[in-house]
Amino acid sequence: MRTILIVGGGVSGTLVAAGLLRATHPLHIVVVEPRPTLGRGLAYSTRCCAHLMNVPAGKLSLVEEQPNHFVEWLRENFYSWATDYSFVPRSVYGRYVGDFFAVRRRAARPDVDLQHVRLEVIRMERKAAGYRAYLSDGSSLSADAVVLATGNPPPSDEVIPEGPFRRSGRYFPSAWHPGALECVNQHGAVLLLGSGLTAIDAAVSLEESGHRGVIHLVSRHGLLPRAHPRRRPANALGFGLRPAPLRQLVAQVRREAARTGTGGWYHVMDALRADTPRLWQRLTTEDQRRFLRHVRVYWDVHRHRMAPDVASMIARMTEQGRVQVHAGRIQQVHLGPAGLEVEVRPRGRPSPKCLSVDRLINCTAPESDYRKLKHPLWTSLFASRLIDAGPLGMGLKTTEQGELVSPDGRVLAGLFTLGPPRLG
Ligand SMILES: Cc1cc2nc3c(=O)[nH]c(=O)nc-3n(C[C@H](O)[C@H](O)[C@H](O)COP(=O)(O)OP(=O)(O)OC[C@H]3O[C@@H](n4cnc5c(N)ncnc54)[C@H](O)[C@@H]3O)c2cc1C
């Protein structure tokens, strides 16, 4: 019997498992995932009901031939009023993924079995036939093939200055770090480094937990994600792009957004969704670099949008002066008797300003350079030359099918990845 090991049981790993459960031959599937429930991962484990999906329900079906599958499931199980333009809590989507997986598991043949091991994989080796994975309790297991479905790495802390404040209990290296969003001094100011969806999530959690102090969001450009419109926009246009130099693509997108008038950019961004990987892969390396340097920040805020209710909450907190967005960089952080003194250099201005805060939480994007990750699984995979960094150092190098490619260009039989590691 073949054994397939899936490392990580978030949405990516669980859907791979759900696919394998349809095997028509004997198969042993092992999912190594420390969380108690499969299908939730980081995004859908949240218990905060104000953490909403940032995609409307009509685009979230897990059944390709039934685009309304999620909406129908919602109507049967949670909200009879759900429409394909409902933005539902992320925890509800986690339940949907779990239900979908459970149905597949029940329908599997008796000789196709699945085991959930609640541990972490900390090292992996290639063997004559297949792979050997070493787990966090000291045990190990062998597999014929491995799928790395490990999700987003934590953010880099290179953007945070060094100093004793890092060990003061007032600095949190990520919003998901234990305690980062708990036991906050109710009226104390909080500084969130970053102003993307993670910072928005953190601000929403703080509000929901009763925090009433000021929340500073500091990022290089000081741009917040745009909001989905409250009412469903009219049908998408037949807009599409063919691979072309970056300058030309940007001009076409801007022209189309202007032509379609107020709110027309929603359609333009949505229409690009399916083409994005192909457009990106056909850019020259120089254009890809240019995109990352100059365009990405604008792309991100238009592409990854806030659900309408989340946007209203943030707008209200901004009006009350409780959310304050700053464009700039953190220069220094001093540990004072009552908290942290953070020196921020505003964008385009030479003199810094000082923000006194109770705690500082790193809400910047996940580290995209896997060579910098300190988790032993990644250090061991790089050290044994089983994996290589992806294009421009982002994610991992893979084939179109997600097979990992070693530094000497070999496609490794039976070693795959999907989701965030394929960012590049
Ligand atoms: C906070 C947040 C909110 C998001 N909201 C949305 C949204 O509203 N809409 C949307 O479309 N997308 C959203 N996303 C994007 C989201 O990343 C993807 O939709 C999807 O959840 C990614 O799934 P994944 O399984 O690849 O990763 P993850 O969900 O991160 O799962 C990876 C799993 O791997 C496990 N793991 C990691 N390393 C190991 C190891 N060494 N051994 C064993 N297990 C390991 C982790 O415990 C984790 O459970 C959000 C992402 C985040 C982080």
The ligand as an ORCA input file, in Angstrom:
! r2SCAN-3c Opt
* xyz 0 1
  C      -5.461     35.652      8.810
  C      -5.748     35.226      7.392
  C      -6.976     35.506      6.835
  C      -7.272     35.094      5.526
  N      -8.486     35.361      5.010
  C      -8.801     34.935      3.795
  C     -10.096     35.177      3.240
  O     -10.926     35.809      3.867
  N     -10.351     34.712      1.986
  C      -9.412     34.018      1.276
  O      -9.696     33.602      0.153
  N      -8.194     33.793      1.767
  C      -7.872     34.239      2.996
  N      -6.625     34.009      3.497
  C      -5.663     33.321      2.662
  C      -5.420     31.902      3.186
  O      -4.039     31.855      3.435
  C      -5.770     30.814      2.226
  O      -7.098     30.978      1.838
  C      -5.655     29.405      2.848
  O      -6.255     29.387      4.109
  C      -4.250     28.928      2.906
  O      -4.345     27.606      3.348
  P      -3.087     26.705      3.591
  O      -3.627     25.386      3.988
  O      -2.165     26.766      2.432
  O      -2.326     27.402      4.795
  P      -2.705     27.480      6.350
  O      -4.137     27.748      6.543
  O      -1.746     28.434      6.969
  O      -2.424     26.014      6.891
  C      -1.142     25.480      6.978
  C      -1.133     24.490      8.119
  O       0.123     23.834      8.104
  C       0.495     23.547      9.423
  N       1.949     23.414      9.443
  C       2.877     24.331      9.104
  N       4.105     23.828      9.226
  C       3.957     22.548      9.645
  C       4.876     21.500      9.968
  N       6.205     21.689      9.882
  N       4.372     20.322     10.378
  C       3.019     20.115     10.476
  N       2.117     21.072     10.176
  C       2.589     22.271      9.779
  C      -0.015     24.729     10.243
  O      -0.277     24.335     11.579
  C      -1.283     25.127      9.480
  O      -2.450     24.653     10.112
  C      -6.305     34.421      4.781
  C      -5.059     34.147      5.350
  C      -4.776     34.530      6.645
  C      -3.426     34.225      7.224
*
